[in-house]
Amino acid sequence: MSGLGKEICCMKYDTIRWKNGKVELIDQRILPQKVKYVRCTTDKDMYHAIKDMIVRGAPAIGVAGAYGAYLGVKGLRTKNKKAFTKTLDKAIKLLDSARPTARNLFWALERMKSVSEKNIENTEVPQLKEKLLKEAHEILKEDVKICRKIGENGRKLFSKRSSVLTHCNAGALATAGHGTALGIIFSSRKKISMVYADETRPRLQGARLTIWELTKNKIPVTLICDNMAASLMAEGKIDMVIVGADRIASNGDTANKIGTYNAAVAAKYHKIPFYVAAPFSTFDLSLKTGKEIPIEERSPEEVRVVEGSSITVKNVRVENPAFDVTPAKLITAIITERGVIKNPAKDRIKKMFKQ
């Protein structure tokens, strides 16, 4: 099962892979300086991998969560179905608490729970485990196919060679392979004149991960400070903005890495198209608006400290939300595997779900 994440982007590394009965995750905390894989053998291992951002990006977190649910029951020796269900539910509850914003995590865990519930009466515990592992493999393979389709649909947005601004990392590293926002860029490489990548404070996913991916793929890229985007727009250097998403409400309001809202406001002022690329598993139709999206608050040390060195006054008060919400009215279109939702609104999203 190793290698499922390799696709038409030129990455030589899998974000997530199943190898010798274990899940291996590329450690995104130490890229690009070092490429190292972390092995997960239990649901607790996977919980910490998600929580500590060894693996990150909503689709990738979803895939990791699915494997984590399986790892939670993998070593269970009893054939008692009640004990199996209790153990699986405990694993899912643990993984569910790892990161609150990414919808894909909950979507994947719901799929794993559904497999168990549908088969529990007529299937013995060893076979139930096999079905869960098969479902996790399927979620991974589906994600790669979905990202490729998003890339194909997004490619139609380019009428000429264009310069693109992106924020955070929504590439192969944020998914099982190929990527969402970067997936569109990979699929449209002949139409790309330049990608401008925000550094993405405080964890610098743009500087560390997006630059690494685009460089590996030989796509022209320029790193910029987060506070530089608006001035580049004013100079006419940005033709469009493409970002990923961690959760999308039923009205199209979208949560993505903190700083995305800034880019959307600037793009609106400068009359530049602002696109969101995301699979349908990122939508949460139970939420009416983005105000209901839970926003993760992370450690203040992520802001106070850079590469082990303090950059401010000790113990200064910090606000460190991992995400912000971009209102649908600032979004030109949402690119999904099923098609492009222009001027996203509740009725248009609902219509696309029915297709």
C-alpha positions as CSV (number, residue, x, y, z in Angstrom):
1,M,0.0,0.0,0.0
2,S,3.1,2.2,0.0
3,G,3.1,4.8,-2.7
4,L,-0.6,5.5,-3.0
5,G,0.0,9.2,-2.5
6,K,2.2,9.6,-5.6
7,E,0.4,11.3,-8.4
8,I,0.9,13.6,-11.3
9,C,2.6,16.2,-9.1
10,C,6.3,15.3,-9.1
11,M,6.6,14.6,-5.4
12,K,8.8,11.6,-4.6
13,Y,7.4,11.3,-1.1
14,D,4.1,10.0,0.4
15,T,2.3,12.2,2.9
16,I,0.7,9.1,4.4
17,R,1.5,5.5,3.7
18,W,0.6,2.0,5.0
19,K,3.8,-0.1,5.3
20,N,4.4,-3.4,7.1
21,G,1.3,-3.1,9.2
22,K,2.0,0.5,10.3
23,V,1.1,4.0,9.2
24,E,4.0,6.2,8.3
25,L,3.6,10.0,8.1
26,I,6.1,12.4,6.7
27,D,7.1,14.7,9.6
28,Q,5.9,18.1,8.4
29,R,7.3,19.9,11.4
30,I,10.9,19.5,10.2
31,L,10.5,20.1,6.4
32,P,12.2,21.3,4.3
33,Q,15.5,20.8,6.2
34,K,14.9,17.0,6.7
35,V,12.7,14.3,5.3
36,K,11.7,11.9,8.0
37,Y,8.8,9.5,8.5
38,V,7.1,8.9,11.8
39,R,5.5,5.5,12.5
40,C,2.1,5.3,14.2
41,T,1.1,1.9,15.6
42,T,-1.8,3.0,17.9
43,D,-4.7,5.4,18.0
44,K,-2.8,7.4,20.6
45,D,0.2,7.7,18.3
46,M,-2.1,9.1,15.6
47,Y,-3.8,11.5,18.0
48,H,-0.5,13.0,18.8
49,A,0.6,13.1,15.2
50,I,-2.5,15.1,14.3
51,K,-2.5,17.3,17.4
52,D,1.2,18.1,17.1
53,M,0.9,18.7,13.3
54,I,3.2,15.9,12.2
55,V,0.4,15.5,9.7
56,R,-1.7,18.6,8.8
57,G,-4.1,19.8,6.1
58,A,-7.7,18.9,6.3
59,P,-7.8,16.1,3.8
60,A,-4.6,14.5,5.1
61,I,-5.9,14.8,8.7
62,G,-9.1,12.9,7.5
63,V,-7.0,10.1,6.0
64,A,-4.8,9.9,9.1
65,G,-7.9,9.8,11.3
66,A,-9.3,6.9,9.4
67,Y,-6.1,4.9,9.9
68,G,-6.0,6.0,13.5
69,A,-9.5,4.5,14.1
70,Y,-8.3,1.2,12.7
71,L,-5.1,1.3,14.8
72,G,-7.3,1.7,17.8
73,V,-8.7,-1.8,17.3
74,K,-5.9,-3.5,15.4
75,G,-4.3,-5.0,18.5
76,L,-7.6,-6.0,20.2
77,R,-7.5,-9.8,20.9
78,T,-11.0,-10.4,22.1
79,K,-13.7,-11.6,19.7
80,N,-16.4,-10.0,21.8
81,K,-18.3,-7.5,19.6
82,K,-19.4,-5.3,22.4
83,A,-15.8,-4.9,23.5
84,F,-14.8,-4.2,19.9
85,T,-17.4,-1.5,19.5
86,K,-16.5,0.1,22.8
87,T,-12.8,0.2,21.9
88,L,-13.5,1.6,18.4
89,D,-15.8,4.3,19.9
90,K,-13.0,5.2,22.4
91,A,-10.5,5.5,19.6
92,I,-12.8,7.7,17.5
93,K,-13.6,9.9,20.5
94,L,-9.9,10.4,21.1
95,L,-9.1,11.2,17.5
96,D,-12.2,13.4,17.3
97,S,-10.6,15.7,19.9
98,A,-7.3,16.1,18.2
99,R,-8.1,19.2,16.1
100,P,-11.6,20.8,16.2
101,T,-11.8,22.8,12.9
102,A,-11.0,20.4,10.0
103,R,-14.3,18.9,8.9
104,N,-12.5,16.1,7.0
105,L,-11.4,14.5,10.2
106,F,-14.9,14.1,11.5
107,W,-16.2,13.0,8.1
108,A,-13.6,10.2,7.9
109,L,-14.2,9.0,11.4
110,E,-18.0,9.0,10.7
111,R,-17.2,6.7,7.7
112,M,-15.2,4.3,9.8
113,K,-17.9,4.2,12.5
114,S,-20.5,3.5,9.8
115,V,-18.6,0.6,8.4
116,S,-18.6,-1.0,11.9
117,E,-22.3,-0.3,12.5
118,K,-23.3,-1.7,9.1
119,N,-21.4,-5.0,9.6
120,I,-21.4,-5.6,13.3
121,E,-24.3,-8.1,13.4
122,N,-23.2,-10.4,10.6
123,T,-19.4,-10.1,10.8
124,E,-16.9,-11.5,13.3
125,V,-14.3,-9.2,14.9
126,P,-11.3,-10.2,12.7
127,Q,-13.3,-9.5,9.6
128,L,-14.5,-6.2,11.0
129,K,-10.9,-5.1,11.5
130,E,-10.2,-6.1,7.8
131,K,-13.2,-4.0,6.7
132,L,-12.0,-1.0,8.7
133,L,-8.5,-1.2,7.2
134,K,-10.0,-1.6,3.7
135,E,-12.1,1.6,4.3
136,A,-9.0,3.5,5.4
137,H,-7.2,2.5,2.3
138,E,-10.2,3.5,0.2
139,I,-10.4,6.9,1.8
140,L,-6.7,7.5,1.0
141,K,-7.2,6.4,-2.7
142,E,-10.4,8.4,-3.0
143,D,-8.6,11.6,-1.8
144,V,-5.9,11.3,-4.5
145,K,-8.6,10.9,-7.2
146,I,-10.6,13.8,-5.8
147,C,-7.7,16.1,-5.7
148,R,-6.8,15.3,-9.3
149,K,-10.4,16.1,-10.3
150,I,-10.3,19.4,-8.4
151,G,-7.1,20.1,-10.3
152,E,-8.8,19.4,-13.6
153,N,-11.8,21.6,-12.8
154,G,-9.6,24.4,-11.6
155,R,-7.5,24.3,-14.7
156,K,-10.5,25.7,-16.6
157,L,-10.2,28.9,-14.7
158,F,-7.0,29.9,-16.6
159,S,-7.6,31.8,-19.8
160,K,-4.0,33.0,-20.0
161,R,-0.7,32.6,-18.2
162,S,-1.3,33.9,-14.8
163,S,0.4,34.8,-11.5
164,V,-1.3,33.2,-8.4
165,L,-1.2,34.0,-4.8
166,T,-1.7,31.2,-2.3
167,H,-1.7,31.0,1.5
168,C,-0.5,28.3,3.8
169,N,0.0,24.8,2.2
170,A,-2.8,23.1,0.3
171,G,-0.6,20.7,-1.7
172,A,0.3,17.1,-1.7
173,L,1.5,17.4,1.9
174,A,-2.0,18.6,3.0
175,T,-3.7,15.7,1.3
176,A,-3.0,12.1,0.4
177,G,-1.5,13.3,-2.9
178,H,-1.6,16.1,-5.5
179,G,-3.3,18.7,-3.3
180,T,-6.3,21.1,-3.6
181,A,-5.2,24.7,-4.2
182,L,-1.7,23.5,-5.2
183,G,-3.4,20.6,-7.1
184,I,-4.9,23.2,-9.4
185,I,-1.5,24.8,-9.8
186,F,0.1,21.5,-10.6
187,S,-2.6,20.6,-13.1
188,S,-2.3,24.1,-14.7
189,R,1.5,24.4,-14.7
190,K,1.7,25.5,-18.3
191,K,-0.6,28.4,-17.5
192,I,1.4,29.5,-14.4
193,S,3.8,32.5,-14.8
194,M,4.5,32.8,-11.1
195,V,3.2,31.6,-7.7
196,Y,3.5,34.0,-4.8
197,A,3.4,32.1,-1.5
198,D,2.6,33.8,1.8
199,E,5.1,32.7,4.5
200,T,2.0,31.9,6.8
201,R,2.9,32.8,10.3
202,P,3.2,31.5,12.9
203,R,4.1,28.0,11.7
204,L,5.4,29.1,8.3
205,Q,3.6,26.4,6.3
206,G,3.9,28.5,3.2
207,A,7.6,29.2,3.6
208,R,8.5,25.7,4.6
209,L,6.0,23.4,2.8
210,T,4.5,25.3,-0.2
211,I,7.9,26.5,-1.4
212,W,9.3,23.0,-1.0
213,E,6.6,21.4,-3.0
214,L,6.6,24.0,-5.8
215,T,10.4,23.9,-6.0
216,K,10.3,20.1,-6.3
217,N,7.8,20.5,-9.1
218,K,9.9,23.1,-10.9
219,I,7.0,25.7,-10.8
220,P,8.2,29.3,-10.5
221,V,7.6,30.6,-7.0
222,T,8.4,33.6,-4.9
223,L,8.1,33.7,-1.1
224,I,6.6,36.8,0.4
225,C,5.8,38.0,3.9
226,D,2.1,37.7,4.9
227,N,1.8,41.5,5.0
228,M,3.1,42.0,1.5
229,A,0.2,40.5,-0.6
230,A,-2.0,43.7,-0.8
231,S,0.9,45.8,-2.1
232,L,1.6,43.2,-4.8
233,M,-2.0,43.3,-5.8
234,A,-1.9,47.1,-6.1
235,E,1.2,46.7,-8.4
236,G,-0.8,44.4,-10.6
237,K,1.4,41.4,-9.9
238,I,-1.4,39.1,-8.8
239,D,-4.0,37.7,-11.2
240,M,-5.9,35.4,-8.8
241,V,-5.8,33.9,-5.4
242,I,-6.3,30.2,-4.8
243,V,-6.4,28.8,-1.2
244,G,-7.6,25.6,0.5
245,A,-10.2,25.1,3.2
246,D,-10.6,23.3,6.5
247,R,-14.4,23.6,6.8
248,I,-17.1,25.2,4.7
249,A,-20.5,26.2,6.1
250,S,-23.7,25.6,4.2
251,N,-23.8,29.2,3.0
252,G,-20.2,29.1,1.6
253,D,-18.4,30.8,4.5
254,T,-15.0,29.2,4.6
255,A,-12.5,28.5,7.4
256,N,-8.9,28.3,6.4
257,K,-5.5,29.1,7.8
258,I,-5.3,32.4,9.7
259,G,-4.5,35.2,7.3
260,T,-6.8,33.9,4.5
261,Y,-9.4,36.5,5.4
262,N,-6.8,39.3,5.0
263,A,-6.0,38.0,1.4
264,A,-9.7,37.8,0.6
265,V,-10.4,41.4,1.6
266,A,-7.4,42.7,-0.3
267,A,-8.4,40.7,-3.4
268,K,-12.0,42.0,-3.3
269,Y,-10.7,45.6,-3.1
270,H,-8.4,45.1,-6.0
271,K,-11.0,43.2,-8.0
272,I,-9.0,40.0,-8.2
273,P,-10.7,36.6,-8.3
274,F,-10.5,34.7,-5.0
275,Y,-10.9,30.9,-5.3
276,V,-11.3,28.2,-2.7
277,A,-10.3,24.6,-3.6
278,A,-11.8,21.9,-1.4
279,P,-13.4,18.4,-1.6
280,F,-17.0,17.9,-0.7
281,S,-15.8,16.2,2.6
282,T,-14.8,19.7,3.8
283,F,-18.4,21.0,3.6
284,D,-20.4,21.0,6.9
285,L,-24.0,21.5,5.9
286,S,-25.1,21.3,9.6
287,L,-23.7,24.8,10.0
288,K,-25.7,27.8,8.7
289,T,-22.8,30.3,8.6
290,G,-19.1,30.5,9.3
291,K,-19.9,32.0,12.7
292,E,-20.7,28.4,13.9
293,I,-17.3,26.9,12.7
294,P,-15.2,26.0,15.8
295,I,-11.9,27.7,15.6
296,E,-8.9,26.0,17.1
297,E,-6.8,28.2,19.5
298,R,-3.2,26.9,19.6
299,S,-0.3,27.4,22.0
300,P,0.9,31.0,22.5
301,E,4.5,29.6,22.2
302,E,4.0,29.2,18.5
303,V,3.9,33.0,18.3
304,R,6.4,33.9,21.1
305,V,9.1,31.5,19.9
306,V,10.7,31.1,16.5
307,E,13.1,28.1,16.0
308,G,13.7,27.8,19.7
309,S,14.4,31.5,20.3
310,S,12.0,34.0,22.0
311,I,11.1,37.0,19.9
312,T,9.1,39.0,22.4
313,V,8.6,39.7,26.1
314,K,8.4,36.6,28.2
315,N,4.8,35.4,28.9
316,V,3.2,38.3,26.9
317,R,-0.5,37.6,26.3
318,V,-1.0,36.0,22.9
319,E,-4.0,35.2,20.7
320,N,-3.2,32.4,18.3
321,P,-6.3,31.1,16.4
322,A,-5.2,28.6,13.8
323,F,-7.9,29.7,11.4
324,D,-10.1,32.6,10.3
325,V,-13.4,32.6,8.4
326,T,-13.8,34.2,4.9
327,P,-17.4,35.2,4.2
328,A,-18.9,33.7,1.1
329,K,-19.5,37.1,-0.4
330,L,-15.7,37.5,-0.8
331,I,-15.3,34.2,-2.6
332,T,-15.5,34.2,-6.4
333,A,-15.9,30.4,-6.6
334,I,-15.3,27.1,-4.7
335,I,-13.7,24.5,-6.9
336,T,-14.7,20.9,-5.9
337,E,-14.3,17.5,-7.5
338,R,-17.9,17.8,-8.8
339,G,-17.5,21.2,-10.4
340,V,-17.1,24.9,-9.7
341,I,-19.6,26.7,-7.5
342,K,-19.5,30.3,-8.6
343,N,-20.7,33.0,-6.2
344,P,-21.2,30.3,-3.5
345,A,-24.4,30.5,-1.6
346,K,-26.6,28.0,0.2
347,D,-28.8,27.2,-2.8
348,R,-25.9,26.7,-5.2
349,I,-24.0,24.5,-2.7
350,K,-27.1,22.4,-2.1
351,K,-27.7,22.0,-5.8
352,M,-24.1,20.7,-6.3
353,F,-24.6,18.2,-3.5
354,K,-27.5,16.7,-5.3
355,Q,-25.5,16.0,-8.5
